[in-house]
């Protein structure tokens, strides 16, 4: 780290009498450190000094928290201090806050600040950001967190979340965050992907109306796959459709992952081959 003009007046802790009984612990980053940090004498300072030099140091923040708790420090003064740190380092991993007000301010500057969302999880009671930015993956994660940890996945809540998400997908059909959220919600639906009539009808209607979002096509493939695993009727139809969708994704709608979709298609090809072989064997037995 570069030295500033204040360094001349600064006395290292190891040279201060009150620190004479402290044995320094040598920093060990291993024989082949991935990232070598240019430490200076000032990084030996604790809590506030260390935070000012490296706001993302987890250990320093934990020490400061323990010391504050032991001393019964003024929490409001600490919040004022941490607010100043956040404003200077918006990407700081330890985003302390004055609950909704401060985290809200941080999210206005960077709506995808994962750490601000993490601190806000327990206090946030509404999902307003999804209205303003439906592509915000952090907001969708926050919604899932609250339902999962507070509201619960009763059938009523599952269906409410499904309807909510479908409305958002209808608004922006190529929204990966919403499609991922829908998958997560359906994990809590005993009917699954292929058994929820509201979801399957919605997807079929989108497809019928020429929507070719790669996320829709991938979702339809998963519906076909689940139906095959359940042994539902029209197995060959589901198998053939899945192969057609894989080909469409590989050749037109998601070329960047063509190898992946071609690979996924192989399991449906295998299923089709085995089904036709079993059918031919059964026909011969009848003869």
Backbone as numpy.savetxt, mean C-alpha at the origin, in Angstrom:
# Nx Ny Nz CAx CAy CAz Cx Cy Cz
29.41 15.16 6.31 28.57 16.36 6.31 29.45 17.61 6.31
29.00 18.63 5.65 29.78 19.86 5.59 29.70 20.60 6.91
30.78 21.24 7.30 30.80 21.99 8.54 30.29 23.39 8.32
29.64 23.95 9.32 29.14 25.32 9.23 29.99 26.23 10.10
29.71 27.50 10.06 30.48 28.46 10.83 30.31 28.28 12.33
29.20 27.61 12.76 28.95 27.41 14.17 29.81 26.32 14.77
30.48 25.51 13.93 31.24 24.39 14.43 32.38 24.82 15.35
32.93 25.99 15.11 34.05 26.47 15.91 33.66 26.62 17.38
32.43 27.01 17.64 31.97 27.22 19.01 31.38 25.96 19.63
31.20 24.95 18.83 30.56 23.72 19.33 31.57 22.78 19.95
31.27 22.26 21.14 32.17 21.34 21.85 31.60 19.93 21.76
32.34 18.99 21.19 31.86 17.60 21.08 31.51 17.04 22.45
30.52 16.18 22.51 30.10 15.59 23.77 31.25 14.89 24.49
32.13 14.23 23.73 33.22 13.48 24.35 34.21 14.38 25.08
34.18 15.69 24.77 35.08 16.65 25.42 34.40 17.41 26.54
33.14 17.12 26.81 32.41 17.82 27.87 32.51 17.03 29.18
32.80 17.70 30.30 32.98 17.02 31.59 31.78 16.16 31.99
30.57 16.67 31.75 29.38 15.94 32.17 29.18 14.63 31.41
29.93 14.45 30.30 29.82 13.22 29.52 31.05 12.32 29.72
31.87 12.66 30.71 33.11 11.93 30.93 32.93 10.47 31.29
31.77 10.09 31.88 31.56 8.70 32.28 30.85 7.88 31.19
30.68 8.45 30.01 30.00 7.75 28.91 31.05 7.12 27.99
30.89 5.83 27.75 31.80 5.12 26.85 31.23 5.15 25.44
31.95 5.75 24.48 31.43 5.82 23.10 31.26 4.43 22.50
30.22 4.26 21.70 29.98 3.01 20.98 30.30 3.25 19.52
31.26 2.52 19.00 31.69 2.71 17.63 30.62 2.27 16.65
30.39 3.10 15.66 29.41 2.78 14.63 29.95 1.67 13.74
29.14 0.63 13.53 29.57 -0.50 12.71 28.55 -0.75 11.61
28.90 -0.36 10.39 28.00 -0.57 9.24 28.33 -1.85 8.49
29.18 -2.69 9.07 29.55 -3.94 8.40 30.74 -3.74 7.50
31.27 -4.87 6.99 32.46 -4.82 6.14 32.18 -4.23 4.76
30.95 -4.43 4.29 30.58 -3.91 2.96 29.26 -3.15 3.04
29.25 -1.99 3.66 28.00 -1.23 3.81 27.41 -0.83 2.46
26.07 -0.93 2.36 25.40 -0.57 1.11 25.47 0.94 0.90
25.16 1.69 1.95 25.21 3.15 1.86 26.07 3.68 3.00
27.17 4.27 2.67 28.07 4.81 3.69 27.65 6.23 4.03
27.31 6.47 5.28 26.87 7.80 5.71 28.07 8.59 6.21
28.21 9.81 5.74 29.34 10.67 6.13 29.03 11.27 7.50
29.35 10.52 8.55 29.08 10.98 9.90 30.05 12.11 10.29
29.59 12.98 11.16 30.44 14.03 11.72 30.31 13.97 13.23
31.12 14.73 13.93 31.06 14.75 15.39 29.68 15.18 15.89
29.02 16.03 15.10 27.71 16.52 15.55 26.66 15.42 15.62
26.84 14.32 14.85 25.86 13.24 14.89 25.92 12.44 16.17
26.91 12.76 17.06 26.97 12.12 18.38 25.99 12.79 19.34
25.55 13.95 18.97 24.59 14.64 19.83 23.29 13.85 19.85
22.59 13.96 20.96 21.36 13.20 21.13 20.13 14.01 20.76
19.07 13.32 20.59 17.72 13.83 20.34 17.65 15.04 19.44
17.47 16.23 20.01 17.20 17.39 19.18 18.31 17.67 18.18
19.56 17.66 18.63 20.67 17.93 17.71 20.73 16.86 16.63
20.53 15.60 17.02 20.58 14.50 16.05 19.44 14.58 15.06
18.27 14.95 15.55 17.10 15.07 14.68 17.30 16.16 13.64
17.90 17.26 14.05 18.13 18.35 13.11 19.10 17.94 12.01
20.02 17.03 12.34 20.97 16.56 11.35 20.41 15.43 10.50
19.57 14.60 11.10 19.04 13.44 10.38 17.63 13.13 10.88
16.62 13.83 10.36 15.25 13.67 10.84 14.67 12.27 10.65
15.28 11.44 9.83 14.74 10.11 9.54 15.40 9.02 10.37
16.13 9.38 11.43 16.80 8.40 12.27 15.81 7.80 13.27
15.40 6.58 13.03 14.40 5.92 13.89 14.86 5.86 15.34
16.13 5.48 15.55 16.63 5.28 16.91 16.58 6.57 17.72
16.95 7.67 17.09 16.93 8.96 17.79 15.53 9.30 18.25
14.55 9.10 17.36 13.18 9.43 17.74 12.69 8.54 18.87
13.09 7.27 18.87 12.68 6.37 19.94 13.30 6.77 21.27
14.60 7.15 21.24 15.26 7.64 22.45 14.53 8.88 22.97
14.23 9.78 22.06 13.58 11.02 22.48 12.22 10.74 23.11
11.49 9.79 22.54 10.18 9.43 23.07 10.30 8.84 24.48
11.28 7.93 24.67 11.48 7.31 25.98 11.87 8.33 27.03
12.78 9.25 26.64 13.24 10.28 27.58 12.10 11.21 27.96
11.32 11.60 26.94 10.19 12.50 27.18 9.19 11.87 28.15
8.95 10.58 27.97 8.00 9.86 28.84 8.54 9.77 30.26
9.84 9.45 30.40 10.44 9.31 31.72 10.45 10.62 32.50
10.68 11.73 31.78 10.76 13.04 32.43 9.40 13.69 32.62
8.36 13.11 31.98 7.04 13.74 32.06 7.05 15.09 31.38
7.67 15.14 30.21 7.83 16.41 29.50 6.53 17.01 28.99
6.62 18.26 28.55 5.48 19.01 28.04 5.16 18.52 26.62
4.07 17.81 26.47 3.73 17.22 25.17 3.35 18.28 24.13
2.71 19.34 24.59 2.33 20.38 23.64 3.56 21.08 23.07
4.56 21.31 23.91 5.80 21.90 23.41 6.48 20.95 22.45
6.40 19.66 22.75 7.00 18.66 21.87 6.31 18.63 20.51
4.98 18.79 20.53 4.24 18.84 19.26 4.65 20.05 18.43
4.85 21.18 19.10 5.31 22.37 18.38 6.66 22.11 17.74
7.55 21.46 18.48 8.88 21.17 17.96 8.80 20.21 16.77
8.00 19.17 16.90 7.91 18.18 15.83 7.23 18.75 14.59
6.30 19.68 14.80 5.67 20.33 13.65 6.72 21.08 12.83
7.63 21.72 13.52 8.69 22.46 12.83 9.59 21.50 12.06
9.87 20.33 12.65 10.70 19.33 11.97 10.01 18.82 10.72
8.72 18.55 10.82 7.96 18.03 9.68 7.97 19.02 8.51
7.77 20.29 8.84 7.72 21.30 7.78 9.07 21.44 7.07
10.14 21.19 7.81 11.47 21.27 7.21 11.82 19.99 6.46
11.24 18.87 6.90 11.54 17.57 6.28 10.25 16.81 6.04
9.49 17.18 4.99 8.18 16.57 4.74 8.22 15.08 4.48
9.38 14.53 4.09 9.50 13.09 3.84 10.06 12.35 5.05
10.14 13.02 6.18 10.65 12.40 7.39 9.83 11.18 7.75
10.49 10.07 8.10 9.82 8.81 8.38 9.03 8.83 9.69
9.39 9.72 10.60 8.66 9.79 11.87 7.80 11.05 11.85
6.67 10.99 11.19 5.82 12.17 11.06 4.92 12.31 12.28
5.39 12.95 13.34 4.52 13.22 14.48 3.55 14.32 14.09
2.46 14.46 14.82 1.49 15.47 14.40 0.59 15.90 15.53
-0.07 16.99 15.31 -1.16 17.39 16.18 -2.42 16.80 15.56
-2.40 15.47 15.52 -3.47 14.63 15.02 -3.96 15.08 13.64
-5.25 15.21 13.46 -5.80 15.44 12.13 -5.31 16.75 11.50
-5.19 17.78 12.31 -4.82 19.09 11.76 -3.43 19.06 11.12
-2.46 18.52 11.85 -1.09 18.54 11.35 -0.89 17.53 10.22
-1.43 16.33 10.37 -1.27 15.35 9.29 -2.02 15.82 8.05
-3.15 16.49 8.25 -3.88 17.04 7.11 -3.04 18.05 6.36
-2.28 18.87 7.11 -1.41 19.86 6.48 -0.29 19.16 5.70
0.26 18.08 6.28 1.32 17.34 5.60 0.80 16.69 4.33
-0.42 16.18 4.37 -0.98 15.49 3.21 -1.38 16.47 2.10
-1.67 17.69 2.47 -1.95 18.70 1.44 -0.70 18.95 0.60
0.46 18.93 1.24 1.72 19.14 0.53 2.13 17.90 -0.25
1.80 16.72 0.29 2.16 15.46 -0.38 1.11 14.42 -0.05
0.05 14.31 -0.87 -1.05 13.38 -0.59 -0.63 11.92 -0.52
0.56 11.61 -1.01 1.01 10.21 -1.01 2.08 9.96 0.06
2.15 10.85 1.05 3.11 10.69 2.14 2.67 9.53 3.03
3.27 8.36 2.80 2.87 7.13 3.49 2.97 7.27 5.01
4.00 7.95 5.47 4.24 8.04 6.90 3.21 8.93 7.60
2.78 9.98 6.92 1.72 10.81 7.48 0.42 10.02 7.58
0.15 9.21 6.54 -1.04 8.36 6.59 -0.95 7.37 7.75
0.21 6.82 7.98 0.41 5.82 9.03 0.07 6.40 10.40
0.54 7.63 10.64 0.26 8.27 11.93 -1.22 8.64 12.05
-1.83 8.94 10.93 -3.21 9.41 10.92 -4.23 8.28 11.07
-3.80 7.03 10.91 -4.72 5.90 10.83 -5.70 5.82 12.00
-5.22 5.94 13.20 -6.10 5.76 14.36 -7.04 6.93 14.58
-6.66 8.12 14.10 -7.46 9.31 14.35 -8.43 9.65 13.23
-8.14 9.20 12.04 -8.97 9.58 10.89 -10.31 8.85 10.93
-11.40 9.57 10.80 -12.72 8.97 10.90 -13.56 9.15 9.64
-13.04 9.86 8.69 -13.76 10.03 7.44 -12.84 9.68 6.28
-13.41 9.57 5.07 -12.63 9.17 3.91 -12.68 10.25 2.83
-12.66 11.52 3.24 -12.85 12.61 2.30 -11.87 12.68 1.15
-10.61 12.24 1.36 -9.62 12.36 0.30 -9.96 11.54 -0.93
-10.72 10.45 -0.74 -11.08 9.64 -1.89 -12.00 10.39 -2.84
-12.74 11.33 -2.31 -13.61 12.14 -3.16 -12.80 13.09 -4.02
-11.71 13.61 -3.44 -10.87 14.56 -4.16 -9.87 13.88 -5.08
-9.40 12.70 -4.69 -8.36 12.02 -5.46 -8.59 10.51 -5.39
-9.42 9.99 -6.28 -9.79 8.58 -6.22 -8.64 7.67 -6.64
-7.58 8.23 -7.20 -6.42 7.41 -7.57 -5.41 7.29 -6.42
-5.68 7.94 -5.31 -4.73 7.98 -4.21 -4.70 6.64 -3.49
-3.66 5.85 -3.76 -3.56 4.52 -3.18 -3.47 4.56 -1.65
-2.82 5.60 -1.12 -2.71 5.72 0.33 -4.09 5.91 0.97
-4.95 6.66 0.31 -6.30 6.87 0.84 -7.10 5.57 0.82
-6.94 4.78 -0.24 -7.61 3.47 -0.30 -7.09 2.55 0.79
-5.79 2.57 1.02 -5.21 1.76 2.09 -5.75 2.19 3.45
-5.92 3.50 3.61 -6.47 4.02 4.85 -7.89 3.54 5.06
-8.68 3.54 3.99 -10.07 3.09 4.09 -10.12 1.62 4.50
-9.26 0.82 3.89 -9.22 -0.61 4.21 -8.82 -0.81 5.68
-7.85 -0.02 6.13 -7.38 -0.13 7.51 -8.52 0.11 8.49
-9.30 1.15 8.25 -10.37 1.50 9.18 -11.47 0.45 9.19
-11.87 -0.03 8.00 -12.91 -1.07 7.95 -12.39 -2.35 8.62
-11.15 -2.69 8.33 -10.58 -3.93 8.84 -10.38 -3.91 10.35
-10.02 -2.74 10.90 -9.67 -2.67 12.31 -10.73 -2.05 13.20
-11.71 -1.39 12.61 -12.72 -0.73 13.42 -14.16 -1.14 13.08
-14.52 -1.10 11.83 -15.90 -1.39 11.45 -16.17 -2.89 11.33
-15.18 -3.63 10.85 -15.36 -5.07 10.67 -15.97 -5.42 9.32
-15.77 -6.70 8.93 -16.23 -7.14 7.61 -17.52 -7.96 7.69
-18.53 -7.36 8.28 -19.84 -8.01 8.25 -20.33 -8.01 6.80
-21.30 -8.85 6.49 -21.77 -8.92 5.10 -22.32 -7.57 4.63
-22.95 -6.85 5.55 -23.50 -5.54 5.20 -22.36 -4.58 4.83
-21.31 -4.58 5.65 -20.18 -3.69 5.38 -19.46 -4.08 4.10
-19.36 -5.39 3.84 -18.72 -5.86 2.61 -19.48 -5.34 1.40
-20.79 -5.49 1.43 -21.60 -5.05 0.28 -21.57 -3.53 0.12
-21.53 -2.80 1.25 -21.43 -1.34 1.18 -20.12 -0.93 0.53
-19.03 -1.59 0.93 -17.73 -1.26 0.37 -17.65 -1.62 -1.11
-18.28 -2.72 -1.49 -18.31 -3.11 -2.89 -19.04 -2.05 -3.72
-20.20 -1.65 -3.26 -20.98 -0.64 -3.99 -20.23 0.68 -4.07
-19.60 1.07 -2.97 -18.82 2.31 -2.94 -17.71 2.26 -3.98
-17.00 1.13 -3.99 -15.85 0.99 -4.90 -16.29 0.95 -6.35
-17.38 0.26 -6.63 -17.87 0.19 -8.01 -18.24 1.57 -8.53
-18.77 2.41 -7.66 -19.10 3.78 -8.06 -17.84 4.55 -8.44
-16.76 4.33 -7.69 -15.51 5.01 -7.98 -14.89 4.48 -9.28
-15.01 3.17 -9.51 -14.50 2.59 -10.75 -15.30 3.10 -11.94
-16.58 3.25 -11.75 -17.44 3.77 -12.82 -16.99 5.17 -13.22
-16.50 5.93 -12.24 -16.05 7.30 -12.48 -14.72 7.30 -13.24
-13.77 6.44 -12.80 -12.47 6.29 -13.48 -12.21 4.79 -13.63
-12.42 4.28 -14.83 -12.39 2.83 -15.05 -10.99 2.24 -15.04
-9.99 3.07 -15.25 -8.61 2.57 -15.31 -7.86 2.91 -14.03
-8.57 2.84 -12.91 -8.01 3.20 -11.61 -7.52 1.95 -10.88
-6.24 1.70 -10.93 -5.67 0.48 -10.34 -5.96 0.39 -8.84
-5.89 1.50 -8.14 -6.09 1.50 -6.69 -7.47 0.98 -6.32
-8.49 1.43 -7.05 -9.86 1.00 -6.76 -10.06 -0.48 -7.08
-9.50 -0.96 -8.19 -9.60 -2.38 -8.54 -8.92 -3.24 -7.48
-7.77 -2.80 -7.00 -7.07 -3.55 -5.95 -7.88 -3.58 -4.66
-8.52 -2.45 -4.36 -9.34 -2.39 -3.15 -10.53 -3.35 -3.28
-11.12 -3.40 -4.48 -12.25 -4.30 -4.71 -11.85 -5.75 -4.47
-10.67 -6.11 -4.94 -10.16 -7.48 -4.70 -10.02 -7.75 -3.21
-9.48 -6.77 -2.49 -9.29 -6.94 -1.06 -10.61 -7.12 -0.33
-11.61 -6.34 -0.71 -12.93 -6.45 -0.08 -13.55 -7.81 -0.35
-13.42 -8.30 -1.59 -14.03 -9.57 -1.96 -13.39 -10.77 -1.26
-12.21 -10.58 -0.69 -11.61 -11.64 0.12 -12.45 -11.91 1.36
-13.26 -10.94 1.74 -14.12 -11.07 2.92 -15.56 -11.44 2.54
-15.79 -11.68 1.26 -17.13 -12.06 0.78 -17.14 -13.57 0.56
-18.01 -14.27 1.28 -18.05 -15.73 1.18 -18.41 -16.19 -0.23
-18.98 -15.30 -1.03 -19.33 -15.66 -2.41 -18.13 -15.60 -3.35
-17.08 -14.87 -2.92 -15.89 -14.76 -3.73 -16.06 -13.83 -4.92
-15.06 -13.85 -5.82 -15.09 -12.98 -7.00 -16.18 -13.40 -7.97
-16.26 -14.71 -8.21 -17.19 -15.21 -9.23 -18.61 -15.36 -8.74
-18.80 -15.31 -7.42 -20.14 -15.57 -6.88 -20.94 -14.34 -6.53
-20.32 -13.17 -6.58 -21.04 -11.95 -6.24 -21.69 -11.38 -7.50
-22.99 -11.51 -7.59 -23.73 -11.12 -8.80 -23.58 -9.64 -9.10
-23.51 -8.81 -8.06 -23.38 -7.36 -8.28 -22.06 -7.05 -8.99
-21.00 -7.69 -8.55 -19.68 -7.45 -9.12 -19.58 -8.01 -10.53
-20.02 -9.26 -10.72 -19.91 -9.86 -12.05 -20.76 -9.12 -13.07
-21.95 -8.68 -12.67 -22.82 -7.93 -13.58 -22.18 -6.59 -13.95
-21.58 -5.95 -12.96 -20.92 -4.67 -13.19 -19.79 -4.83 -14.21
-18.97 -5.86 -14.00 -17.83 -6.09 -14.90 -18.29 -6.44 -16.31
-19.30 -7.26 -16.41 -19.81 -7.65 -17.72 -20.41 -6.46 -18.46
-21.02 -5.57 -17.70 -21.61 -4.38 -18.32 -20.52 -3.45 -18.85
-19.44 -3.32 -18.08 -18.31 -2.51 -18.55 -17.73 -3.10 -19.83
-17.55 -4.40 -19.84 -16.97 -5.08 -21.01 -17.89 -4.95 -22.22
-19.18 -5.10 -21.98 -20.17 -4.98 -23.05 -20.15 -3.60 -23.68
-19.85 -2.59 -22.84 -19.82 -1.20 -23.32 -18.42 -0.78 -23.81
-17.64 -1.79 -24.22 -16.33 -1.57 -24.88 -15.23 -1.08 -23.95
-15.40 -1.20 -22.65 -14.32 -0.85 -21.73 -13.26 -1.95 -21.82
-12.03 -1.54 -22.07 -10.95 -2.51 -22.17 -9.79 -2.13 -21.23
-10.14 -1.65 -20.06 -9.13 -1.38 -19.05 -8.40 -2.68 -18.73
-7.10 -2.62 -18.65 -6.33 -3.83 -18.35 -6.72 -4.40 -16.99
-7.15 -3.53 -16.07 -7.54 -3.99 -14.74 -8.87 -4.73 -14.79
-9.76 -4.28 -15.65 -11.03 -4.98 -15.85 -10.78 -6.36 -16.45
-9.98 -6.42 -17.50 -9.71 -7.70 -18.15 -9.03 -8.68 -17.19
-8.09 -8.18 -16.41 -7.42 -9.04 -15.43 -8.41 -9.54 -14.39
-9.34 -8.69 -14.00 -10.35 -9.08 -13.02 -11.27 -10.16 -13.59
-11.64 -10.01 -14.85 -12.48 -11.02 -15.51 -11.75 -12.37 -15.61
-10.45 -12.32 -15.83 -9.67 -13.55 -15.86 -9.71 -14.24 -14.51
-9.60 -13.47 -13.46 -9.64 -14.04 -12.11 -11.02 -14.63 -11.81
-12.06 -13.99 -12.33 -13.41 -14.52 -12.14 -13.53 -15.88 -12.82
-13.01 -15.97 -14.05 -13.04 -17.24 -14.78 -12.23 -18.31 -14.05
-11.08 -17.91 -13.56 -10.20 -18.85 -12.86 -10.87 -19.39 -11.61
-11.50 -18.52 -10.84 -12.16 -18.95 -9.62 -13.34 -19.87 -9.93
-14.08 -19.54 -10.99 -15.21 -20.38 -11.40 -14.73 -21.79 -11.78
-13.59 -21.87 -12.45 -13.02 -23.17 -12.81 -12.64 -23.97 -11.57
-12.04 -23.30 -10.61 -11.62 -23.98 -9.38 -12.82 -24.48 -8.59
-13.93 -23.76 -8.68 -15.15 -24.17 -7.98 -15.89 -25.27 -8.73
-15.46 -25.53 -9.97 -16.12 -26.56 -10.77 -17.50 -26.14 -11.22
-17.69 -24.84 -11.46 -19.00 -24.34 -11.87 -19.30 -24.74 -13.32
-20.55 -24.62 -13.71 -20.96 -24.96 -15.07 -20.25 -24.06 -16.08
-20.28 -24.50 -17.34 -19.63 -23.76 -18.43 -18.12 -23.63 -18.22
-17.50 -24.69 -17.72 -16.08 -24.65 -17.45 -15.26 -24.35 -18.71
-15.60 -25.02 -19.81 -14.86 -24.79 -21.05 -15.05 -23.37 -21.55
-16.24 -22.84 -21.35 -16.51 -21.45 -21.75 -15.62 -20.51 -20.96
-15.54 -20.71 -19.63 -14.70 -19.87 -18.79 -13.23 -20.00 -19.18
-12.83 -21.23 -19.49 -11.44 -21.49 -19.88 -11.09 -20.76 -21.18
-11.96 -20.91 -22.18 -11.73 -20.26 -23.48 -11.73 -18.74 -23.35
-12.64 -18.24 -22.52 -12.71 -16.79 -22.36 -11.45 -16.26 -21.67
-10.98 -16.98 -20.67 -9.77 -16.56 -19.97 -8.58 -16.50 -20.94
-8.49 -17.49 -21.83 -7.40 -17.50 -22.80 -7.51 -16.32 -23.77
-8.73 -15.99 -24.17 -8.95 -14.86 -25.07 -8.55 -13.55 -24.40
-8.90 -13.42 -23.12 -8.57 -12.20 -22.38 -7.06 -12.08 -22.17
-6.41 -13.20 -21.89 -4.95 -13.19 -21.74 -4.28 -12.75 -23.04
-4.80 -13.25 -24.16 -4.24 -12.88 -25.46 -4.44 -11.40 -25.74
-5.63 -10.88 -25.37 -5.92 -9.46 -25.59 -4.98 -8.58 -24.77
-4.73 -8.99 -23.54 -3.82 -8.22 -22.69 -2.39 -8.28 -23.22
-1.96 -9.49 -23.60 -0.58 -9.67 -24.07 -0.31 -8.96 -25.38
-1.29 -8.93 -26.26 -1.07 -8.41 -27.61 -1.51 -6.96 -27.82
-2.34 -6.44 -26.89 -2.87 -5.10 -27.15 -2.96 -4.19 -25.92
-3.59 -4.68 -24.85 -3.95 -3.78 -23.75 -2.93 -3.71 -22.61
-2.01 -4.67 -22.57 -0.98 -4.65 -21.52 0.29 -5.30 -22.05
0.78 -4.77 -23.18 1.92 -5.38 -23.87 3.17 -5.45 -23.00
3.32 -4.49 -22.11 4.53 -4.46 -21.30 4.65 -5.71 -20.43
3.50 -6.35 -20.16 3.53 -7.59 -19.37 3.07 -8.78 -20.20
3.38 -8.75 -21.47 2.92 -9.81 -22.38 3.41 -11.19 -21.95
4.66 -11.27 -21.49 5.19 -12.57 -21.06 4.40 -13.12 -19.87
4.01 -12.22 -18.99 3.23 -12.65 -17.83 1.88 -13.21 -18.26
1.19 -12.50 -19.16 -0.13 -12.95 -19.58 -0.06 -14.23 -20.42
1.00 -14.36 -21.19 1.19 -15.61 -21.93 1.41 -16.77 -20.97
2.13 -16.50 -19.89 2.36 -17.53 -18.87 1.05 -17.91 -18.19
0.26 -16.91 -17.81 -1.03 -17.18 -17.16 -1.92 -18.00 -18.08
-1.84 -17.72 -19.37 -2.67 -18.43 -20.34 -2.36 -19.92 -20.39
-1.11 -20.30 -20.07 -0.73 -21.71 -20.19 -1.54 -22.62 -19.27
-1.92 -22.13 -18.11 -2.68 -23.00 -17.20 -4.10 -23.24 -17.71
-4.62 -22.27 -18.45 -5.95 -22.46 -19.03 -5.86 -23.39 -20.25
-4.75 -23.27 -20.99 -4.53 -24.18 -22.12 -4.42 -25.62 -21.61
-3.71 -25.79 -20.51 -3.55 -27.11 -19.90 -4.89 -27.66 -19.45
-5.70 -26.79 -18.84 -7.02 -27.22 -18.38 -7.89 -27.64 -19.55
-7.84 -26.85 -20.63 -8.63 -27.16 -21.82 -8.21 -28.50 -22.41
-6.91 -28.74 -22.50 -6.39 -30.00 -23.06 -6.84 -31.19 -22.23
-6.74 -31.06 -20.91 -7.14 -32.15 -20.03 -8.65 -32.41 -20.12
-9.44 -31.35 -20.23 -10.89 -31.51 -20.32 -11.29 -32.22 -21.60
-10.66 -31.81 -22.71 -10.97 -32.45 -23.99 -10.52 -33.91 -24.00
-9.39 -34.20 -23.35 -8.90 -35.57 -23.27 -9.86 -36.43 -22.45
-10.33 -35.89 -21.35 -11.28 -36.63 -20.51 -12.59 -36.86 -21.24
-13.02 -35.86 -22.02 -14.26 -35.99 -22.77 -14.15 -37.07 -23.84
-13.01 -37.09 -24.55 -12.78 -38.11 -25.58 -12.73 -39.50 -24.97
-12.13 -39.61 -23.79 -12.07 -40.89 -23.11 -13.43 -41.38 -22.70
-14.27 -40.45 -22.24 -15.63 -40.82 -21.84 -16.45 -41.24 -23.05
-16.27 -40.55 -24.19 -17.01 -40.91 -25.41 -16.65 -42.32 -25.88
-15.38 -42.69 -25.76 -14.94 -44.01 -26.19 -15.53 -45.10 -25.31
-15.64 -44.82 -24.02 -16.24 -45.78 -23.09 -17.70 -46.02 -23.42
-18.37 -44.95 -23.83 -19.79 -45.07 -24.19 -19.96 -45.92 -25.43
-19.04 -45.74 -26.40 -19.08 -46.54 -27.63 -18.84 -48.00 -27.35
